[in-house]
């Protein structure tokens, strides 16, 4: 009888991976990471204003030969473009200053804000003008806290892992912005940068003030955002540890469980200049009924390694490339019948770009994922049919997120995710819609496929709507309250079933923040049922977050 049940439910079992709690936890973490990274990005430092230009007038000197000394970071054609318009002319003091300002500006645009141009003593009546560029260098990097300089090995390690720039290097502001970002990505750290003139010409002392508190934290979360088939009410615990190695490293241990699911996770990251190395381990298990006489039990082990490299950064944007290797072992049982285990090994290569515009922030990303025939991974049969999931596959994922003001109404956040693959995929690699992290308004996933898209649109209403409240407790509560409305929609296509499915949801949400406590909730309705336009029953989802220490 069990064999008949297993054969009869072979097709639905593939889709059951969509309820694996570790998958939904990954989607939630990725959504929060995308939103927080873009939302916390700040405009970068630029060169200080050069001051007023010298007024025209005064003596004029014929300059037939203009040369620049001390330049190592600009190419001869770049220098020629700057000085060319001034050669063969009679130059006043304001003209000479303009050449110097132009040289300094080119250096500053590239982050070399301590580089300055000077006029050495010379006879200007000779027809030859020589300018000297003193390229700024890092004389030393000092780490301080609120009271004193930190000279321990731990402090030296924190500087070495965060900052690409070293003592004696040419000063590049982008190197030190990168180091600040590597320090400030820890929730417990507040780091700022100060520059002081050095003792040698062109030298600068880089003072890094690093303040840290609450290195170890604990969070408890209660919500009813789980799957209806495995238990809607969930409990999550997370322990966070910063600087365990004294290397700006971040670690977290997590647990998430419902009536019929458990998921454990470990995440860690260690920076090294423009590189960031990450690792994660996970274990999950779930139990869900299939029929009145059969239930599915699944358990999954995952392990991943990733490396990120900051390819380029400037005052308003940065571009990062990402590579990763991931292993996933899954076992499933129908009652006591063990199904064929799965072992997938995937390689990711991706790129991400963040840009701060005058009106909005935008983030773009794209990743190619390939299923490998390595490390004991499952191998595809020689000629798999369309309904056979592939262990060796190609998948492309892409996304766009925008955060910007919508007139006086508030802030609009759009989050678009796309997926394409020519192959039939296992459930863990498919796109699934109908959850709090994808298309809201549903109690269970309603659309699953190898290709698809979804877009989440949230309008966070302006706090001005509370201005009419009288002074007092009501106004205080309103100041800690955030209201938003949302509209989500998406579509998937499944190769094996040759089915296209749609999902859409509409709703309103409210969040209240007070010190260590956060209460958030949404009420949403589905707009599509069984691929037809039809409003579903309201779905209320509540989440309570508490930082215990």
C-alpha positions in Angstrom: 0.0 0.0 0.0 2.8 2.4 0.8 4.4 1.8 -2.6 1.1 2.7 -4.3 0.9 5.9 -2.2 4.5 6.8 -3.0 4.0 6.3 -6.8 0.7 8.1 -6.8 2.2 11.1 -5.0 5.5 11.3 -6.8 4.6 14.5 -8.7 3.3 16.4 -5.7 6.3 15.5 -3.6 8.6 17.5 -5.8 6.7 20.7 -4.9 6.7 19.8 -1.2 10.2 21.3 -0.9 8.5 24.7 -1.1 7.4 24.2 2.5 10.9 23.3 3.8 11.3 25.9 6.7 14.9 26.5 5.8 13.9 27.8 2.4 11.4 30.3 3.7 13.9 31.4 6.3 16.5 32.0 3.5 13.9 34.0 1.6 13.2 36.1 4.7 16.8 36.7 5.4 17.6 37.7 1.8 14.7 40.1 1.7 15.8 41.8 4.9 19.4 41.9 3.8 18.5 43.5 0.4 16.2 46.1 2.1 18.6 47.0 4.9 21.7 47.2 2.7 20.1 49.6 0.3 18.3 51.6 3.1 21.4 52.1 5.2 23.7 53.1 2.3 24.9 56.7 2.8 26.5 59.2 0.4 30.3 58.9 0.6 32.8 61.5 1.4 34.2 63.8 -1.2 37.0 66.3 -1.3 36.6 69.5 0.7 35.7 72.6 -1.3 38.8 74.1 -2.8 37.8 77.6 -1.7 37.2 80.7 -3.8 39.1 81.0 -7.1 41.6 83.8 -7.4 40.3 86.9 -9.1 41.6 87.6 -12.6 44.2 90.3 -13.0 47.8 90.9 -12.1 50.9 90.2 -14.2 50.8 87.9 -17.2 53.6 85.4 -18.1 53.9 83.7 -21.4 54.0 79.9 -20.9 55.2 77.9 -23.9 56.2 74.8 -21.8 54.0 73.5 -18.9 55.2 70.4 -17.1 53.9 68.5 -14.1 56.2 66.7 -11.7 55.4 64.0 -9.1 52.5 62.4 -11.0 52.3 58.6 -10.7 48.5 58.0 -10.7 47.5 59.8 -13.9 48.5 58.8 -17.4 50.3 61.2 -19.7 47.2 61.7 -21.9 45.1 62.5 -18.8 47.7 65.1 -17.7 47.8 66.5 -21.3 44.0 67.0 -21.3 44.3 69.1 -18.2 47.3 71.3 -19.1 46.9 71.5 -22.9 44.5 74.5 -23.0 47.0 76.5 -21.0 50.1 76.0 -23.1 51.2 78.7 -25.5 49.3 81.4 -23.6 50.0 84.3 -21.3 48.9 83.1 -17.9 47.9 85.2 -15.0 47.8 83.9 -11.4 44.2 82.9 -11.7 45.0 80.7 -14.7 47.8 79.0 -12.9 45.5 78.4 -10.0 42.9 76.9 -12.3 45.4 74.3 -13.6 46.3 73.3 -10.0 42.6 73.1 -9.0 41.9 70.9 -12.1 44.7 68.5 -11.2 43.5 68.3 -7.5 39.9 67.7 -8.7 40.9 64.7 -10.9 42.8 63.2 -8.0 39.9 63.9 -5.6 37.3 62.2 -7.9 39.4 59.0 -7.5 39.5 59.3 -3.7 43.0 60.8 -3.4 41.7 63.8 -1.4 45.0 64.6 0.3 46.9 65.0 -2.9 47.8 68.7 -3.6 49.5 70.6 -6.4 52.2 73.3 -5.6 54.3 75.8 -7.5 58.0 75.4 -6.7 60.3 78.4 -6.8 61.1 79.3 -10.4 61.6 82.0 -12.9 58.3 82.5 -14.7 59.8 84.9 -17.3 61.7 81.9 -18.9 58.5 80.8 -20.6 58.5 77.5 -18.7 56.1 76.6 -15.9 56.7 73.6 -13.6 54.0 72.4 -11.1 54.7 69.8 -8.5 52.0 67.2 -7.4 52.6 65.9 -3.9 50.6 62.7 -3.8 49.3 62.2 -0.3 50.3 59.1 1.6 49.1 57.3 4.7 51.7 58.1 7.4 50.0 55.8 9.9 46.6 54.4 10.9 45.6 54.7 14.5 42.7 53.0 16.3 41.1 54.7 19.2 38.0 54.2 21.4 36.2 56.9 23.3 39.2 57.5 25.6 42.5 56.3 24.3 44.5 54.7 21.5 44.1 50.9 21.2 47.5 49.3 20.6 46.7 45.6 21.3 47.0 42.7 18.9 43.3 42.6 18.7 43.1 46.2 17.6 45.8 45.7 15.0 43.8 42.7 13.7 40.6 44.8 13.5 42.4 47.4 11.4 44.1 44.8 9.2 40.9 43.0 8.3 38.8 46.1 7.7 41.0 48.5 5.7 42.7 47.7 2.4 44.9 50.8 2.9 48.2 50.3 4.7 50.8 52.5 6.3 52.9 54.1 3.5 50.3 53.6 0.8 49.0 56.4 -1.3 45.9 57.8 0.5 42.7 56.6 -1.2 39.4 57.7 0.5 37.6 54.7 -1.1 40.0 52.3 0.8 39.0 53.8 4.1 35.3 54.0 3.3 35.5 50.3 2.6 37.1 49.8 6.0 34.5 51.8 7.8 31.8 49.8 6.0 33.5 46.5 7.1 33.5 47.7 10.7 30.0 49.3 10.7 28.3 46.2 9.2 28.5 44.9 12.8 25.4 46.0 14.7 27.5 46.6 17.8 30.0 49.0 16.1 30.0 52.7 15.4 33.2 53.7 13.6 34.1 57.1 12.1 37.2 58.4 10.4 39.3 61.5 11.1 42.4 62.9 9.3 45.3 64.8 10.8 48.3 66.2 9.1 51.4 63.9 9.3 55.0 64.9 10.1 56.2 64.3 6.5 55.2 66.4 3.5 52.0 64.9 2.0 51.6 62.5 4.9 48.3 62.0 6.9 47.5 60.3 10.1 44.3 58.3 9.7 42.4 58.2 13.0 39.8 55.4 13.3 37.5 55.9 16.2 35.7 52.6 16.8 33.0 52.4 19.6 31.4 49.1 20.4 28.7 47.9 22.7 26.3 45.0 22.9 28.7 42.6 21.2 26.5 39.7 22.1 22.7 39.9 21.5 19.7 37.6 21.7 16.4 38.0 19.8 13.1 36.2 20.2 10.5 36.3 17.5 6.9 35.0 17.6 4.8 35.0 14.4 2.0 33.3 12.6 3.6 33.4 9.2 4.2 29.7 8.8 2.6 27.3 6.4 -0.9 26.0 7.0 0.3 22.5 6.3 3.1 22.4 8.8 2.0 24.9 11.5 1.2 28.5 11.2 2.5 29.7 14.6 6.3 29.9 14.8 8.9 30.6 17.4 12.3 31.9 16.4 15.4 32.4 18.5 18.6 34.1 17.3 21.9 34.6 19.1 24.4 37.1 17.5 28.1 37.4 18.3 30.4 40.1 17.0 34.2 40.1 17.0 34.6 36.6 18.4 37.9 36.5 16.5 38.6 40.2 16.9 38.6 40.5 13.1 35.3 42.4 12.5 33.7 39.0 12.2 30.0 38.4 12.7 28.3 35.2 13.7 24.7 34.1 14.4 23.0 31.0 15.6 19.3 30.6 14.9 16.3 28.3 15.5 12.9 28.5 14.0 10.1 26.0 14.8 6.4 25.5 14.4 4.1 22.6 15.2 5.6 20.4 12.5 8.9 22.0 11.6 12.3 22.7 13.0 15.2 24.6 11.5 18.6 25.4 12.9 21.1 27.7 11.2 24.7 29.0 11.7 26.0 32.0 9.8 29.4 33.7 9.9 31.3 36.3 8.0 34.9 37.6 8.1 36.1 40.6 6.1 39.5 41.2 4.6 39.7 44.6 2.9 37.7 44.6 -0.3 36.9 40.9 0.4 34.2 39.4 2.6 34.1 35.7 3.2 30.9 34.0 4.5 29.8 30.6 5.5 26.5 29.0 6.6 25.2 25.7 7.9 21.6 24.6 8.2 19.5 21.7 9.2 15.7 21.5 8.9 12.9 19.0 9.2 9.2 19.1 8.5 6.2 16.9 8.6 3.1 17.5 6.5 0.0 15.4 5.6 -0.4 14.2 2.0 -3.7 12.2 2.4 -5.7 10.9 5.2 -3.4 7.8 5.4 0.0 9.3 4.4 2.3 12.0 5.6 5.5 13.3 4.3 8.6 13.8 6.5 11.6 15.6 5.2 15.0 16.7 6.5 17.6 18.8 4.9 21.3 19.6 5.6 22.9 22.6 3.8 26.3 24.1 3.8 27.6 27.1 1.9 30.7 29.1 1.3 30.7 32.6 -0.4 33.3 35.2 -1.3 32.3 38.8 -2.1 34.7 41.3 -3.7 34.0 45.1 -3.9 34.9 45.7 -7.5 34.3 49.4 -7.6 33.0 52.2 -5.3 32.6 55.9 -5.6 30.7 58.7 -3.8 27.2 57.5 -4.9 27.5 53.8 -5.9 29.3 50.5 -5.4 29.6 47.3 -7.5 30.3 43.9 -5.9 30.9 40.5 -7.5 29.9 37.4 -5.6 30.9 33.7 -5.9 29.6 30.8 -3.9 29.5 27.0 -3.5 26.5 25.3 -1.9 25.7 21.7 -0.9 22.2 20.5 -0.1 21.3 17.0 1.1 17.7 16.1 1.4 15.9 13.0 2.6 12.1 12.4 2.4 9.9 9.7 3.7 6.2 8.9 3.0 5.2 7.2 6.2 8.1 4.6 6.5 9.0 4.5 2.9 12.2 6.3 2.1 12.2 8.2 -1.2 15.4 8.6 -3.3 17.6 11.1 -1.4 18.8 14.3 -3.2 22.2 15.8 -3.1 22.6 19.0 -5.0 25.9 20.9 -5.4 25.6 24.4 -6.9 28.0 27.1 -8.0 26.9 30.8 -8.0 28.5 33.7 -9.9 26.8 37.1 -9.5 27.1 40.8 -9.5 25.4 43.5 -7.5 25.2 47.3 -8.0 23.9 49.9 -5.6 23.3 53.5 -6.6 22.1 56.6 -4.7 20.3 59.0 -6.9 18.8 62.4 -6.3 15.3 61.0 -6.1 15.7 57.4 -5.1 18.0 54.5 -4.2 18.3 51.6 -6.6 19.9 48.2 -6.3 20.4 45.7 -9.2 21.7 42.1 -9.0 22.1 39.1 -11.3 23.3 35.6 -10.5 24.0 32.5 -12.6 23.6 29.3 -10.7 24.9 26.0 -12.1 24.2 22.5 -10.7 27.5 20.7 -10.6 28.4 17.0 -11.0 30.9 17.1 -8.2 31.3 16.4 -4.4 29.0 13.4 -4.7 26.1 15.3 -6.3 23.3 13.4 -7.9 23.8 12.8 -11.6 21.2 13.2 -14.2 20.2 10.3 -16.4 21.5 10.3 -20.0 18.3 11.6 -21.5 16.0 13.0 -18.8 12.5 13.7 -19.8 10.8 17.0 -19.3 9.2 15.9 -16.1 12.5 14.8 -14.5 14.1 17.4 -12.2 17.7 18.1 -13.1 20.7 18.0 -10.7 22.9 19.5 -13.4 21.1 22.7 -14.4 21.5 26.3 -15.3 19.4 29.0 -13.6 19.5 32.8 -13.8 18.2 35.0 -11.1 18.0 38.8 -11.2 16.5 41.5 -9.1 15.8 45.2 -8.7 14.9 47.2 -5.6 14.0 50.9 -5.5 13.5 53.0 -2.4 12.3 56.6 -3.0 9.8 59.3 -2.0 6.3 59.2 -3.6 5.5 62.9 -3.4 4.2 63.8 0.1 2.5 60.4 0.6 5.6 58.6 1.9 8.3 56.2 0.8 7.7 53.6 -1.9 9.8 50.4 -1.8 9.6 48.2 -4.9 11.3 44.7 -4.9 11.3 42.7 -8.1 12.7 39.2 -8.4 13.1 37.2 -11.6 14.1 33.6 -12.3 14.7 31.8 -15.6 15.8 28.2 -16.3 15.5 26.0 -19.4 15.5 22.9 -17.1 13.0 21.2 -14.8 14.3 22.0 -11.3 14.0 20.4 -7.9 11.6 22.2 -5.5 14.5 23.8 -3.6 15.6 25.6 -6.7 12.1 26.6 -7.9 10.4 29.9 -7.4 7.5 29.6 -4.9 4.8 32.3 -4.4 2.4 32.8 -1.6 4.3 33.6 1.6 5.2 36.6 3.8 8.5 36.9 1.9 7.1 36.7 -1.6 3.5 37.4 -2.5 1.5 38.2 0.6 -2.2 37.6 1.2 -2.0 33.8 1.1 -1.9 31.1 3.8 0.0 28.6 1.7 2.2 28.6 -1.5 -0.1 28.8 -4.6 2.4 29.1 -7.5 5.6 27.1 -8.0 7.7 26.9 -11.1 11.1 26.8 -12.7 10.7 30.3 -14.2 8.8 33.3 -12.9 8.8 36.7 -11.3 7.2 38.6 -8.5 7.2 42.2 -7.4 6.4 43.5 -4.0 5.3 47.1 -3.7 5.1 48.8 -0.3 4.1 52.4 0.4 5.3 53.5 3.8 3.0 56.4 4.7 4.4 59.7 5.8 4.4 60.4 9.5 2.6 63.6 8.7 -0.7 61.7 8.9 -0.3 61.7 12.7 0.2 65.4 13.0 -3.4 66.0 13.8 -3.1 64.0 17.1 -2.9 66.1 20.3 0.2 66.4 22.3 0.7 63.6 24.8 0.8 59.8 24.8 -1.0 59.5 21.5 1.6 61.6 19.7 4.4 59.6 21.3 2.9 56.3 20.2 2.4 57.7 16.7 6.0 58.7 16.5 7.0 55.1 17.0 4.4 53.7 14.5 4.9 53.0 10.8 1.9 52.3 8.5 2.2 50.9 5.0 0.0 49.5 2.3 1.2 46.8 -0.1 0.4 45.3 -3.5 2.2 42.1 -4.6 1.9 40.1 -7.8 3.8 37.3 -9.5 3.7 34.4 -12.0 5.5 31.1 -12.4 5.8 28.5 -15.1 6.5 24.8 -14.3 8.2 22.8 -17.1 7.2 19.4 -15.8 3.5 20.2 -15.6 3.5 22.8 -18.4 1.5 25.0 -16.1 1.6 28.8 -15.6 0.3 30.0 -12.2 -0.4 33.5 -10.9 -0.6 35.1 -7.5 -1.5 38.6 -6.3 -2.2 40.1 -2.9 -3.2 43.5 -1.4 -3.2 44.6 2.2 -2.1 47.0 4.9 0.5 46.8 7.6 1.3 48.5 10.9 4.6 48.4 12.9 5.3 49.8 16.4 8.8 50.2 17.7 9.8 50.9 21.3 13.3 50.3 22.5 13.9 46.5 22.4 10.4 45.6 21.3 8.8 45.6 17.9 5.3 44.6 17.0 4.2 44.4 13.4 1.2 43.0 11.6 -0.4 42.9 8.2 -3.9 42.1 7.0 -4.0 41.0 3.3 -6.3 39.4 0.8 -5.4 37.4 -2.2 -6.6 38.8 -5.5 -6.2 35.6 -7.6 -7.6 32.2 -6.7 -7.0 29.2 -9.0 -5.7 31.6 -11.6 -8.9 33.6 -11.6 -9.5 37.1 -10.4 -11.2 36.6 -7.1 -10.8 38.2 -3.7 -9.9 35.6 -1.0 -10.5 35.6 2.7 -8.5 38.0 4.8 -5.2 36.7 6.1 -3.9 38.3 9.3 -0.2 37.9 10.1 1.4 39.1 13.3 5.0 39.3 14.4 6.6 40.1 17.7 10.3 40.8 18.0 12.1 41.2 21.3 15.8 41.9 21.9 16.4 40.2 25.2 19.9 41.5 25.7 
